Amino acid sequence: MQSNKKIAVDAMGGDGGPSVIIPSVEKFLLKHNDVEAKIFGDSKIIEKYYNGLNTLVKTRTKIVHTPEYISSNDSPSSVIRSKKNSSMRLAIESVKNSECNACVSAGNTGALMALSRLVLGTLDGIDRPAIETMMPSLFGHTHVLDLGANVDCKAENLYQFGVMGSVVCSILDDINNPSVGLLNVGQEAIKGNQQVKAADELLKASKLNYIGYVEGDDIFCSEINVVVCDGFIGNIALKTSEGVAKYMSQQLKNEYTKNFMTKLAGVSSSKVLNSFKKIIDPRRYNGASLLGLNGVVIKSHGGADEIAFESSLDIAIKEADLSIPTCINKKLNEILN
């Protein structure tokens, strides 16, 4: 089968770099026979992990040597001025030049957003791109944005996040007119800061299926499709949920390994425990979309392991297949005007 989709991978980002990313790409390509990968980074480092790859996978990969890479300490402004030959920037440019259908990076979030915005540009009607991901809930999952791209937001930005979240949810989940809520410290009309109250008025007047204020527990326990917030609050909510999931998993492990009887109980309930662990495993939800750009860019968690990074690759190719930016662009005028 001839490959017709290509994904750009920044191999130098994240805590593990190529040692994690290259095996993830291999597993991903073995699942997707119609996809190729362009791997950007230091070829000498990449080849240490690349040489042992499946032979068929190698025929669908290409290493693009880059003399520079962006560290976690680099500021967004500095990488825009310099490091124009970094693995991250060249991977994004491959999407701009239509060489690849999507880009995935586990690197510096601020740099990734700044470079993506500079290279790809934003869709008409969108002032600021937002980071969006799905969080598990009792009803499947909830789309949440922004998760860290915009610490300070205007009401208009939150309104636009609601539009983008609604469009993405309708496409990915095949839901007509998804419900949208605005994250607040309470559901009462008197609560919230001026920014949230102003956004509430804009969303009420919109064509969205806006249900009003929601609280943090609604992300996981209520039947709501999209939750909107600024990046400061969203990032805290995301990291807190990841911490709680790890805490619960570790505490369950501790309790079931206390003594012989608890170990026996663990064996008898292993099927339920494994299912529960899978549901709350943050790695299954790794891969945040940078919405509002003229192209598909996915941010993987910097501490992602092979399973988690593979999840981000899955999201990238799905959004490319569904032409998410094009779909958002088509519906923006309908919803915003």
Secondary structure as UniProt FT lines:
FT   STRAND          5..10
FT   TURN            11..12
FT   TURN            14..17
FT   HELIX           18..31
FT   TURN            33..34
FT   STRAND          35..41
FT   HELIX           43..50
FT   TURN            51..52
FT   HELIX           55..58
FT   TURN            59..60
FT   STRAND          61..65
FT   TURN            72..73
FT   HELIX           76..81
FT   TURN            84..85
FT   HELIX           87..96
FT   TURN            97..98
FT   STRAND          102..105
FT   HELIX           109..120
FT   TURN            124..125
FT   STRAND          130..137
FT   TURN            138..139
FT   STRAND          140..145
FT   HELIX           155..172
FT   STRAND          179..183
FT   TURN            189..190
FT   HELIX           194..204
FT   STRAND          209..214
FT   TURN            216..217
FT   HELIX           218..221
FT   STRAND          226..228
FT   HELIX           231..256
FT   HELIX           260..268
FT   HELIX           270..280
FT   HELIX           282..285
FT   STRAND          288..291
FT   STRAND          296..299
FT   TURN            302..303
FT   HELIX           306..321
FT   TURN            322..323
FT   HELIX           324..336
//
